[in-house]
Amino acid sequence: MGTRKARGRAGRRTAVWGGAAALALPWAVVAGGGTAEAASCNLSTGPYQRQVEKFLGRPVDGRQSAADCTAVRAFQTKHGISPAQGYAGPLTWQAMSTMLAQRAAGSAPNRAGDCPVDRGRIACVDLTRQLSWIQDGATLRYGPVPVRTGKDGTETRTGLKRIYHRSIDHWSTVYNVSMPYAQFFDGGIAFHSTAKSMWNPPGSGGCVNMRSADAKAYWNLLGKGEDVYVYGRKPGT
């Protein structure tokens, strides 16, 4: 979120994005842990031990090991999950289960028909799966891509919205941060890129955070006056 203060403007390009862009959902690289490494890990068995082991491709025995801890901690560090101590707790499993739901969406994110198909071009935001895509009617134009939406207390508001302001090099005077490729559609809520992981908890101040390439694609494919539909409920809010 942020006030509207544009540093520059860019003309809308007419590049065509064909088909569905694959979700680049990273898997943690599992490395063996040495003595010093294991000593800094939490070697307690977590409540989601089996689920986390399966997700990371570890032997599934439901018991924490030094190697399990190292793998879990690598995942936590990659996505900014704190504390990054290798414990298979609810926050870590929440990020992983969101990834699994995103993968399950495949190239048909609107299979259930929750996002309107009778309004022409529209950007859809599914808070439950933390996914967004652009469609023309029932035709998928871009995505689905992972997003990072508002945290508990600053939730991204649901409903049918419309892009009313665009600022390619935006600076938020509220949060004192850069918001590249900002497209505002609901008060101070906008699509914009961020350097944070899309699975970094607890979430944004309300904006729909995106990876840089996705935010740029949205900038090229959308324009002022086009529809945005936000629905669902983000896990943990």
ChimeraX attribute file (.defattr): number of C-alpha atoms within 10 A of each C-alpha:
attribute: neighborCount
match mode: 1-to-1
recipient: residues
	/A:1	27
	/A:2	23
	/A:3	15
	/A:4	18
	/A:5	12
	/A:6	17
	/A:7	10
	/A:8	10
	/A:9	12
	/A:10	12
	/A:11	8
	/A:12	11
	/A:13	11
	/A:14	9
	/A:15	9
	/A:16	11
	/A:17	14
	/A:18	10
	/A:19	12
	/A:20	19
	/A:21	17
	/A:22	13
	/A:23	17
	/A:24	9
	/A:25	14
	/A:26	10
	/A:27	13
	/A:28	18
	/A:29	12
	/A:30	18
	/A:31	11
	/A:32	12
	/A:33	17
	/A:34	11
	/A:35	8
	/A:36	8
	/A:37	13
	/A:38	19
	/A:39	11
	/A:40	14
	/A:41	21
	/A:42	19
	/A:43	20
	/A:44	15
	/A:45	18
	/A:46	17
	/A:47	14
	/A:48	17
	/A:49	22
	/A:50	18
	/A:51	17
	/A:52	24
	/A:53	21
	/A:54	13
	/A:55	18
	/A:56	18
	/A:57	15
	/A:58	16
	/A:59	11
	/A:60	16
	/A:61	11
	/A:62	16
	/A:63	14
	/A:64	20
	/A:65	18
	/A:66	21
	/A:67	20
	/A:68	30
	/A:69	28
	/A:70	27
	/A:71	23
	/A:72	28
	/A:73	25
	/A:74	20
	/A:75	23
	/A:76	24
	/A:77	16
	/A:78	17
	/A:79	20
	/A:80	17
	/A:81	20
	/A:82	14
	/A:83	10
	/A:84	21
	/A:85	19
	/A:86	30
	/A:87	26
	/A:88	26
	/A:89	14
	/A:90	12
	/A:91	18
	/A:92	24
	/A:93	17
	/A:94	16
	/A:95	19
	/A:96	19
	/A:97	17
	/A:98	19
	/A:99	22
	/A:100	14
	/A:101	14
	/A:102	21
	/A:103	19
	/A:104	12
	/A:105	15
	/A:106	16
	/A:107	17
	/A:108	14
	/A:109	24
	/A:110	20
	/A:111	11
	/A:112	7
	/A:113	10
	/A:114	14
	/A:115	24
	/A:116	20
	/A:117	15
	/A:118	10
	/A:119	13
	/A:120	13
	/A:121	21
	/A:122	26
	/A:123	24
	/A:124	23
	/A:125	27
	/A:126	23
	/A:127	23
	/A:128	16
	/A:129	23
	/A:130	24
	/A:131	26
	/A:132	24
	/A:133	24
	/A:134	25
	/A:135	21
	/A:136	16
	/A:137	15
	/A:138	17
	/A:139	15
	/A:140	22
	/A:141	21
	/A:142	24
	/A:143	25
	/A:144	28
	/A:145	25
	/A:146	28
	/A:147	27
	/A:148	30
	/A:149	31
	/A:150	23
	/A:151	19
	/A:152	16
	/A:153	9
	/A:154	15
	/A:155	19
	/A:156	27
	/A:157	20
	/A:158	16
	/A:159	12
	/A:160	16
	/A:161	19
	/A:162	18
	/A:163	19
	/A:164	16
	/A:165	17
	/A:166	24
	/A:167	22
	/A:168	20
	/A:169	17
	/A:170	23
	/A:171	20
	/A:172	16
	/A:173	13
	/A:174	11
	/A:175	12
	/A:176	9
	/A:177	13
	/A:178	16
	/A:179	24
	/A:180	21
	/A:181	27
	/A:182	30
	/A:183	28
	/A:184	25
	/A:185	23
	/A:186	21
	/A:187	14
	/A:188	16
	/A:189	23
	/A:190	25
	/A:191	27
	/A:192	30
	/A:193	23
	/A:194	19
	/A:195	9
	/A:196	17
	/A:197	18
	/A:198	25
	/A:199	24
	/A:200	19
	/A:201	21
	/A:202	17
	/A:203	25
	/A:204	20
	/A:205	21
	/A:206	23
	/A:207	30
	/A:208	30
	/A:209	29
	/A:210	27
	/A:211	18
	/A:212	15
	/A:213	10
	/A:214	24
	/A:215	24
	/A:216	17
	/A:217	18
	/A:218	22
	/A:219	23
	/A:220	18
	/A:221	21
	/A:222	21
	/A:223	16
	/A:224	13
	/A:225	12
	/A:226	17
	/A:227	21
	/A:228	22
	/A:229	20
	/A:230	19
	/A:231	17
	/A:232	15
	/A:233	16
	/A:234	20
	/A:235	16
	/A:236	12
	/A:237	12
